[in-house]
Amino acid sequence: MTFDFETRIDRRGTGAIKWDRTIATHGQAAPGEAFAGDGPPPIALTIADMELASPPAVLEAMTRRIAHGIFGYTLPTPEYRAAAAEWQRTRHGWDMPADAILTFHGVVPALYLLVRGLVPPGGKVLLQAPVFPPFFDVVRRNGCEAVIDELVLEDGRYRMDFARLERLFADPALGLFVLCNPHNPTGRAWTRDELARVAELAQRHGVQVVADEIHGDLVMPGCRFTPFGSLDLPAARKAITCNGLSKTMNLAGLALCNIVVPDAPLRERIAALIMGAGAFGVNPISEAGFVAGWRSGGPWLDALMRHVDGNRRFVADFLDERLPAVRLVPPEATYLLWLDFRNLGLAPDEIGERVTTRARVRIENGAAFGAGGAGFFRVNVACPRAMLAEAMERIAGALGSNR
Ligand SMILES: Cc1ncc(COP(=O)(O)O)c(C=O)c1O
């Protein structure tokens, strides 16, 4: 079966944050302001959702659910948990227990809930930067302190410095480690060996791990994603994993995710936190879409990742030819490209300004991703090739390319 990843769908006027909202996110000019005035229509390659329609099987299931006509209070069905568990088992080799699944309204809200519920005020939360900027807000807004472990970029690939990680884990005030696997924005899908070393450190120092695995299904052809919870080690069995289909099948607006807690006493505690937030049940349309996605969305996802990989190659070739000073950090997962502009000879703010106002393209300024992010920009390539090509052409023009 073939799927359409080339039709351009106009999202303007739908309330899409990426296209419509005038919000000053991540230190960049708000689109409403920056894109006012004359010039070609703006192109937004920012926030991690896709410019592509969800899988036909998901759309059909949600349409059927709408036709049912009643949308009362709903809990996840047994099929929901079974389909989620089966997906992890068949795609990623994790025997994720179906009864370990709790649901919530999104991974970011889940992280707020977990930090608030598990870390005392003033406690410390370990993050690995550069990282998805809302992680910093989650920690700060809960009155906690973010401890930053800066990832090391070596030969075009990020790695963890385990000696430093061990020192940070040894701090008795450390309440939680938020592992981003695969990692946004560096594109690393951590290997089994790396995850085992993390699990050993967490066990040795009694640190609770929360694994944000929302990008886990978005694996580049030839690469592999290892769920942290699939490791047969005590800290992995005790880990809390956030996963779901919001990134995988472009369903983020449906506001549904799993919080997977195999450890029964911890699960009871987190279930109580969920009830304490009054966050009861699921949206029935989301539920139907997720079940269909897990059951039937595999071929679509495989085709999507071939398309994303093609877009990655397109950008790599484009940079080689037109902007050779800009380097692409090759991703193992996610549809986000992390581009290194440090050798271009322009200050990051100048690059951001030119891309936004001259090219009328929006990309994310790496400075917002914390330590090690300055001089990098993140580009979302989950879009039709023609849209990406036009954006790259305009960016090259604004930055003074080879041609
Ligand atoms: C690492 C990471 N976690 C969580 C989210 C957002 O998840 P949700 O939409 O379920 O809150 C994103 C979105 O970009 C992300 O990159």
The ligand as an SDF file (V2000), in Angstrom:
LIG
                    3D

 16 16  0  0  0  0  0  0  0  0999 V2000
   10.7220   14.7250   24.3490 C   0  0  0  0  0  0  0  0  0  0  0  0
    9.3000   15.1810   24.2670 C   0  0  0  0  0  0  0  0  0  0  0  0
    8.4420   14.8800   25.2360 N   0  0  0  0  0  0  0  0  0  0  0  0
    7.1440   15.2650   25.1960 C   0  0  0  0  0  0  0  0  0  0  0  0
    6.6630   16.0010   24.1300 C   0  0  0  0  0  0  0  0  0  0  0  0
    5.2510   16.4330   24.1020 C   0  0  0  0  0  0  0  0  0  0  0  0
    4.4150   15.3730   24.4280 O   0  0  0  0  0  0  0  0  0  0  0  0
    2.8640   15.6240   24.6360 P   0  0  0  0  0  0  0  0  0  0  0  0
    2.3530   16.2970   23.4110 O   0  0  0  0  0  0  0  0  0  0  0  0
    2.3010   14.2600   24.8490 O   0  0  0  0  0  0  0  0  0  0  0  0
    2.7240   16.4930   25.8650 O   0  0  0  0  0  0  0  0  0  0  0  0
    7.5210   16.3540   23.0970 C   0  0  0  0  0  0  0  0  0  0  0  0
    7.0440   17.1860   21.9830 C   0  0  0  0  0  0  0  0  0  0  0  0
    7.7810   17.7260   21.2190 O   0  0  0  0  0  0  0  0  0  0  0  0
    8.8640   15.9250   23.1620 C   0  0  0  0  0  0  0  0  0  0  0  0
    9.7260   16.2140   22.1830 O   0  0  0  0  0  0  0  0  0  0  0  0
  1  2  1  0
  2  3  1  0
  2 15  2  0
  3  4  2  0
  4  5  1  0
  5  6  1  0
  5 12  2  0
  6  7  1  0
  7  8  1  0
  8  9  2  0
  8 10  1  0
  8 11  1  0
 12 13  1  0
 12 15  1  0
 13 14  2  0
 15 16  1  0
M  END
$$$$
